[in-house]
Amino acid sequence: MFLLMQASSGGAKELASHVAEIPGVVDAQVTSGPYDVIGRVDVGGPVAARSVVEAVRTSRRLTRLAVCSPMGTGL
């Protein structure tokens, strides 16, 4: 599963650092383009994925979140 995140002004590094510490997130990188941070999540199923997304939504620098699941994964 991939997380596409927009951060408040100047907050991309802080957002990436916070998200990278969430269990289940295997990578979080600051990027350029329409999204400021892209995260990759590796979890066992939809319940765990939902838990990660809920934790990401608590990030104080997060302004927008898009969750993308690879086809055929059941997430």
Beta strands, then each sheet from edge to edge (+ up, - down):
strand 1: 2-7
strand 2: 25-30
strand 3: 37-41
strand 4: 62-68
sheet 1: 2+ 3- 1+ 4-
end
